[in-house]
Amino acid sequence: MVVRYTNKIANTKGFGSFTRLLAKWQGSVYKLVWRDVLVYLLLYYLFSFIYRFALDDVQKRVFEKVSLHCGHFRTLIPISFVLGFYVSLIVSRWWGMYLSMPWPDTASILLSTHFHGTDARSRMMRCTVIRYLNLGILMTFCMIAPGVKAAYPGLENFVEAGYLTESEKETLDRLERKSSQHKTYLPFLWACKVVERGRREGKVKDEISQKSLTDEILKLRGCCGELLGWDDYNIPLVYTQVVTIAVYSFFLFSVLGEQFLDPAQNYANNLIDLYVPIFSLLQFVFYIGWLKVAESLINPFGEDEHDFEFTALIGRHLEMSYMLGDCGEAGFPTMVSEAYWDATLAAQNEASQFNQPGFSLANQFAVDSNSVA
């Protein structure tokens, strides 16, 4: 389930408006990184305990040299550049996925507007187009979202849910035996065929209306195709591996390189001795949290807290498309003269005086002067 929080910060007045978000656990960075932080602290204190209590003076000097060496060379890893560019790429990809989401609302409105008729056949044809649109979207979601696939594992489930008829299922099964390619394009083809049949029967007024409907149906098909493309073509694995190895190597070396050494040895940047690596811990949370953001957004088709809610979206699309596409005459309000009718009419009458033949501001001024005299 997507964690929604923007309504809590609608008004950002006063001090600390965003601090209230820091206490949220669900969908938070704490929930993502606490296991990594725990492992990091265990390793850090393990080496710290060995250095302080298990080594003699000679061994401590060797440990200190190793720690200084790791602390020096770990800074050569361009962690900020590599990780920042990677997260930017992931967020751009995530936003592109969201923009590719199919919404059948516009197609349903055009269908209700241009597909005329209140008889049983006209309603049946409109509802069939709506069902085909939702079927194509559902078939696409089943291919990319494991949660939707679990809810609709086969075509029999589509028939049970009312998205398919038995004859349509047989058609899909027959085509499946002929080709292994996905069949998500077929419902949109069927929808265009129904619109074309409505044009032949006079239920669609003209070719322009037919083209508007067909273009919007094909636009939905394009959105579904884009989602399939996002799912098939990932960010190159080598890039993800490089970033992951770079981040974890950086902090693996920091377990030794960020140790607090004996101040009596007068090593550079080792003037005090602390037991809690505060700044190293903050750096770890920032960088690992940044990496976890990329891991969460790289594939938003799952069922994590940051993923798209495909199951809820299917129900929303079905309800909204039928409400818009087959609302009937009862769904349209009766036109009446509203509250601003008289004011609008008076403004129109006043404006029409300036459009009368022979009217001029000079003549109107003379008439007003005579009436005053």
Secondary structure, 3 states (H helix, E strand, C coil): CCCCCHHHHCCCCCCCCCHHHHHCCCCCHHHHHHHHHHHHHHHHHHHHHHHHHHCCHHHHHHHHHHHHHHHHHHHHCCHHHHHHHHHHHHHHHHHHHHHCCCCCHHHHHHHHHHECCCCHHHHHHHHHHHHHHHHHHHHHHHHHCHHHHHHCCCHHHHHHHCCCCHHHHHHHHHHHHHCCCCCCCHHHHHHHHHHHHHHHCCCECCHHHHHHHHHHHHHHHHHHHHHHHHHHCCCCHHHHHHHHHHHHHHHHHHHHHCCCCCHHHCCCCCCCCCCCCHHHHHHHHHHHHHHHHHHHHCCCCCCCCCCCCHHHHHHHHHHHHHHHHCCCHHHCCCCCCCCCHHHHHHHHHHHHHCCCCCCCHHHHHHHHHHHHC
